[in-house]
Amino acid sequence: MKYITILFIALLHLSVSGQPSDSPIRKSQIEKCTKPVYSITEFWQIADSLQLTIGELCDYPVIFPIKKPQHISSGFGMRKHPIYRDLNFHTGIDIPQPKGVPVYATGNGMVIGKGYDSGYGNYIEILHAGGFRSFYAHLSRIWVNTSDRVSITQQVACVGDTGVATGNHLHYEIRKGTRYLNPIGWCNCLFEVLNDEL
């Protein structure tokens, strides 16, 4: 994890386009362009046309919340619920891991929700640029509080099985407005950019 953190710190200072990424005018321009975006394809088009820097990309939920996930036990979309056995829409992805495995912020942002829900168990929600929100559930421990600012790759919680769960796993969602977005494309976004740059 130290290697990834050092890599991100170094990359935050690199500019893809040579434009200053801390300019209020540029931030406003990026926010305006990403406001109507819901799909990863649309986001890629905006990121490419504006030549977003690595630092600017890190303001969005663009990495996996678990280091080296082995597999996804339940994907985004229609599924048969593992406990209730009815057909319903799964609003995120489930990543099985042992209890206590670190859960990381998938982008820079601010914690806007923390609590317990009978279905989700212990959860947190982080607000990112462009109105995107990342949501983490079934947590055994939470390391952040509401209104805390978090950085990409910062540990925010630990995997657990609180709420309605068949075992230890992280339920991860990306939300925008009232919509749930498929996290898969978003989780690989930053690494695809880094691979393209190398």
Secondary structure, 3 states (H helix, E strand, C coil): CHHHHHHHHHHCCCCCCCCCCCCHHHHHHHHHHHCCCCCHHHHHHHHHHHCCCHHHHCCCCCCCCCCCCCCCCECCEEEECCCCCCEEEECCEEEECCCCCEEECCCCEEEEEEEEECCCEEEEEEECHHHEEEEEEEEEEECCCCCCEECCCCEEEEEECCCCCCCCEEEEEEEECCEEECHHHHHCHHHHHHHHHC
